[in-house]
Amino acid sequence: MAPALSQPLLLFCQAILLGMAAALLYDLLRQVRLLLPRRWLQEGADLLFWMGACGALFFCAIVLGDGRVRLYIAACLVL
């Protein structure tokens, strides 16, 4: 029973780390956005961030999650 439990736990920890990395990247992006002179550049930077965050969620859900949709992955990224 331990191997059956360890894979979801590992995926849970990876999703938590990915969420922490996304939060750190967003905080760094906030500093860059303050330096950008135009509003459309700021919005473009936000769009790139969210495209990357959605791509990371897709990667976690499909590749790491073996193609199974697990809602706790999205919850971990939000946390």
N, C-alpha and C positions, 0 to 999 in steps of 0.2 A: 504494500500500500504506500510505502514511502516514495517510490519513483512516480506514482500517479499524482501525488501531492506536490512533489518538488518542482515539476515543470510549471504548473500554474503559479506557484510561489515565485519562481525565478522570473516569469513573465510579469508578475505584479511588481517586483522590485525594479525590473528594467523600465516599466512604464512610469514608475515613480521617478526614477533617475531622468528619464526623458522629459517629464514634466518640469523637473527642477532645472534642467538645462534650457528648456524653452523659456521659463520665467527669467532666468539669468540673461539670456539673449535678448528678451524683450526689454529688460532694464537697461542693457547696454544700448539697444536701439533707441530708447527714449533720449539718451544723451546725444546721440547722433541727430535725432529729429530736431532737437533744439538748435542745432547748428545749421540746419538746412534753411535756405532763405525763402523758398516758395512752398506754399501749402500743398501743391500737387506733388512735389518731391516727397513731402512727409507722408502723404497718402500712398504714394508708390512704395515707400519703404515699409509701411504697414501692410500693404498688399503682398509684398514679397515675404514678409515674416509669416503672415497667415497661410500663404501657399506652402511655405516650408513646414509650418506646424501641422497642416492637414496632410502633407506628404509623409511626415513622420508618424502621424496617427495611422495612416493607411499602411505604412511599412510595418508598424507594430502589429496591427490587426491581421494583415495577410501573411507576412513572412514569419514573424516571430510567433504568431498565434495559430500557425498551421491552417490558415484559411477559415478559421472559425471566428464568428463575431462574438466577442466577449465584451460586455458593457463595462466591466471593471477596468478595462484598459483605458477607455475614455475618461472614466471617473478618476483614475490615477493621474492622468495628464492634467485634468482640471485642478486636482488637489495640489 
